[in-house]
């Protein structure tokens, strides 16, 4: 299995098992106040790079929110006909604050109804709590990864663990308000069908 095939397989898996299971705010940099009636969308899944707006596929509304499947290092153990690839998922979200339709009214019977009136749609509170969106995204991804043994023939090397964290600059969490970013890393194992036979030399 080639490196390109591995990245494509993990990207397709992430799209179906992570991105399709969560909805996040679709950004509009020109309308992040009470005049903006936000919409939600499934994050896009990209392979290796997040394209700029003019290079997006027709089916993708924006480069953020998204999950980008990358790799940081690969190792081939030739005598074992196996190889590993360290995978990094870069996750992104956009949230400048609380919009009215995010609020819910209690119905008195334990249920809630979205506060979706003209008055509610005009409400907006700018704050720095939007980071919660990207970490909810991370939690959804971790749940999918931790409950999966194989991704389309690739074994998740769980004995190596799964790491995650925020993007950092000079030992501080990066602040790109209202955009929020985090990462997850894990290792997958593949077979090396193309590897030559070395056992005769051992």
C-alpha positions in Angstrom: 0.0 0.0 0.0 1.5 3.3 -1.1 1.8 6.5 1.0 -0.7 8.2 -1.2 -3.2 5.3 -0.8 -2.8 5.4 3.0 -3.5 9.2 3.2 -6.5 8.8 0.9 -7.9 5.9 2.9 -7.5 7.7 6.2 -9.0 10.9 4.8 -12.1 9.0 3.4 -12.5 7.2 6.8 -12.2 10.5 8.7 -14.8 12.1 6.4 -17.3 9.3 7.0 -16.6 8.5 10.7 -15.7 11.9 12.1 -16.7 14.8 9.9 -20.1 13.5 9.0 -20.9 13.0 12.7 -20.5 16.7 13.8 -21.6 20.1 12.6 -19.8 23.4 13.3 -20.2 27.0 12.3 -19.5 28.0 8.8 -17.3 31.1 8.9 -18.0 34.5 7.4 -15.2 37.0 8.1 -17.4 39.9 6.9 -20.3 39.2 9.2 -19.3 38.0 12.7 -21.7 40.2 14.7 -25.4 40.3 15.3 -26.1 40.8 11.6 -24.8 37.3 10.8 -27.3 34.5 10.8 -24.8 31.7 11.0 -25.2 28.3 9.5 -23.7 25.0 10.5 -21.9 22.5 8.2 -20.1 19.2 8.4 -16.3 19.9 8.5 -14.5 19.0 5.3 -11.8 16.3 5.2 -8.7 17.1 3.3 -5.6 15.1 2.4 -2.1 16.6 3.3 -3.0 20.3 2.7 -6.0 22.6 3.3 -6.8 24.3 0.0 -7.3 28.1 -0.2 -10.8 29.3 -0.9 -10.3 29.6 -4.7 -9.1 26.0 -4.9 -11.9 24.3 -2.9 -13.9 21.5 -4.5 -17.4 22.6 -5.5 -19.0 20.6 -2.8 -17.0 22.3 0.0 -18.2 25.7 1.3 -15.1 26.8 3.1 -11.6 25.5 4.1 -12.7 25.8 7.8 -14.1 23.9 9.7 -12.0 21.0 8.5 -9.9 18.0 9.3 -6.6 17.6 7.4 -4.9 14.2 7.3 -1.1 14.6 7.1 1.9 12.4 8.0 5.0 13.4 9.9 7.2 10.4 9.6 7.3 6.9 8.1 9.4 3.9 8.9 9.8 0.6 6.9 11.0 -2.5 8.7 12.2 -4.3 5.7 13.0 -7.6 7.3 9.5 -7.8 8.7 7.7 -6.7 5.5 5.9 -4.1 7.6 6.0 -0.3 7.8 4.5 2.4 10.0 3.3 5.9 9.3 2.8 8.6 11.9 -0.4 10.4 11.1 -1.4 13.9 12.2 -4.9 15.2 12.0 -5.1 18.9 12.0 -8.5 20.1 13.1 -10.0 23.6 12.8 -13.1 25.5 13.8 -14.5 29.0 13.6 -16.6 30.6 16.4 -16.5 34.3 17.3 -19.1 34.0 20.1 -22.7 33.0 20.9 -25.4 33.6 18.3 -29.0 33.7 19.4 -30.1 30.5 17.7 -27.6 28.6 19.8 -29.7 29.3 22.9 -32.5 27.0 24.0 -35.7 27.7 26.0 -36.9 25.1 28.5 -40.3 23.7 27.7 -41.1 22.8 31.3 -41.2 19.1 30.6 -37.4 18.5 30.6 -37.1 19.2 26.9 -35.8 22.3 25.2 -36.7 24.3 22.0 -34.1 26.3 20.0 -34.6 30.0 20.6 -35.1 30.7 16.8 -37.2 33.9 16.7 -36.4 37.1 14.8 -35.3 38.6 18.2 -33.0 35.6 18.9 -31.4 35.8 15.5 -30.5 39.4 16.2 -28.6 38.4 19.4 -24.9 38.0 19.4 -22.3 38.0 22.2 -18.7 38.2 21.2 -16.4 36.2 23.5 -13.4 33.9 23.5 -15.2 30.7 24.3 -15.3 29.4 20.7 -12.3 27.2 21.5 -14.8 24.7 22.9 -15.9 23.9 19.3 -12.5 22.6 18.2 -12.1 20.5 21.4 -15.6 19.0 20.8 -14.3 18.2 17.3 -11.2 16.6 18.9 -13.4 14.5 21.3 -15.5 13.2 18.3 -12.3 12.3 16.5 -10.8 10.6 19.5 -13.9 8.6 20.1 -13.8 7.3 16.5 -10.1 6.5 16.6 -10.2 4.8 20.0 -13.1 2.6 19.0 -11.5 1.5 15.7 -8.9 -1.2 15.2 -8.4 -1.0 11.5 -8.9 1.8 8.9 -9.5 0.1 5.6 -6.8 -2.5 6.2 -4.4 -0.2 8.2 -4.0 -1.2 11.8 -4.0 1.6 14.3 -0.9 0.9 16.5 -2.7 1.5 19.8 0.3 0.4 21.8 2.0 3.6 20.6 -0.9 5.6 22.0 -2.8 8.6 20.6 -1.5 12.1 21.3 -3.4 15.4 20.9 -3.0 19.1 21.8 -3.3 22.7 20.7 -1.1 24.3 18.1 1.6 26.3 19.9 3.8 29.3 19.2 6.8 30.0 21.4 5.5 27.7 24.1 2.1 29.4 24.2 -1.3 28.3 22.8 -1.7 30.0 19.5 -4.5 32.7 19.4 -6.0 33.2 16.0 -9.5 34.3 17.2 -12.1 33.5 15.9 -10.3 30.5 14.4 -9.4 27.6 16.7 -6.9 24.8 15.9 -5.9 21.5 17.5 -4.1 18.3 16.4 -4.2 14.5 17.0 -1.3 12.1 16.2 -1.3 8.3 16.0 0.5 5.6 14.1 -0.8 3.1 11.5 0.9 -0.1 10.3 0.9 -1.3 6.7 2.3 -4.4 4.9 5.2 -4.0 2.5 4.2 -6.1 -0.5 7.0 -4.7 -2.5 9.7 -5.5 0.0 12.5 -7.9 -1.1 13.2 -11.1 0.9 16.0 -10.6 3.4 15.6 -13.8 5.5 18.3 -15.6 3.4 20.9 -13.1 4.7 20.0 -13.5 8.4 
